[in-house]
Each structure stands twice: as structure tokens, then as C-alpha cells.
Amino acid sequence: LLAKDRVPTEPQRRQAYQFLAKESERLQRLVEGLLDFGRMEAGAQTYRFEPLDIAELVRDVSAEFQEKVEAQRYRIEVSLEPACPAVRGDREALGRAVWNLLDNAVKYSRESRTVWIELARDGERAAVRVRDCGLGIPLEEQKQIFRKFVRGSNAKNGAVQGTGIGLAMVHHIVRAHGGEIRLESEPGRGSTFTLLLPTADLAPSR
């Protein structure tokens, strides 16, 4: 419509350009995500392991994500346990994992506009928990949800956009860091995803 000069007014044209910019960014993230996951599966993804202040990472990613969803009136509530130990990992990769969990939580929380992220110590590991009050995942689907291109029935029935690689990517990243991911969920009552990461002195050296 823009190319054919069929948008009649300047305000409508600005709105159309904003829509194009937003969808172009979404497409770019989709393509980059697919390429990154392809490199992970092929074993071509390299990680730069270094001591990380996990509290700072969670705070920074949450603040950046909050800016993204501000216009949709979502609120990200952050709770950080003081003096949580450092982890050894790739900042960009772990940041992507946390971002993907926040993005999932928002996508599946159409009624509730709050998502909670918490950092705490869990024994000898750091635990990053992302909780929502969204659609939830049936028990029989929970073991499959971390496989690539798998999407839950609630996502399909609710017409929620997605590719089915976000959680598979998170799972791959966490395993590469010697950690694990846990899921607690109940249909209609939301989900809690927990990343358990070894502290810096226990993490595998790469």
C-alpha cells in the first residue's frame, strides 16, 4: 500500500511505517534465532566462558526486556538474592536464554500482565526462575516441550505466535553450561521455568 501510494494521510503512513519497523525487527529476531539454533545443533556454536555476575546479567536483561514490552503494559518484577555467587558462562548465550524465557512468559500471559523473575542460591548452584500466570502446560506435554519445533496444545489453540525453538535453545545453552532447566506448570495457572547454573568454582572449564 505504501509503495502504491494508497495510504492517504501522513498519520496513517507513520502508523504503517511503525508497523513495518516492528515486524521487520520480529523477522530479524526469528531468522537470527533459527541460524543460532542451527549452529548449536551442528556443534559450530562457540561459547566464551568467563566468571559472570549473574545478578547483573538478570537485572540488565530484565530491564531491556521491560522496555520492549512497556507499550503492551506488561511489568517485569525482579527479585535478586544479595551476594549470589558468580557463575562461569557466556554472557551473550545466558542472556539469550533468560530473554527467551521472559518472551515465552509474556506470550502465554495474555490475561495477567505481570511476569516475575527471581535469582536465588540453590545449594551449590544459582537458580534463575521465571514465573507467569498464563496458559500453563499440561503434564503430558512437559517432557516434550524442550524438543525443537514442539509447541504445546495451549499455544496452538490460543493462536500464540512462535517457532518452537525458543525452549530448545534455552535447553541447549543450559546444558552447555553444565546446568539444567526445570519446569513446574499447571494449565490455567501458569508456569515456572528454573535455570540451575553451577557457580564459577564448580562450572566446567572450557
Secondary structure, 3 states (H helix, E strand, C coil): CCCCCCCCCHHHHHHHHHHHHHHHHHHHHHHHHHHHHHHHHHCCCCCCCEEECHHHHHHHHHHHHHHHHHHHCCEEEEEECCCCCCEEECHHHHHHHHHHHHHHHHHCCCCCCEEEEEEEEECCEEEEEEECCCCCCCHHHCCCCCCCCCCCHHHHHCCCCCCCCHHHHHHHHHHHCCCEEEEEEECCCEEEEEEEEEECCCCCCC
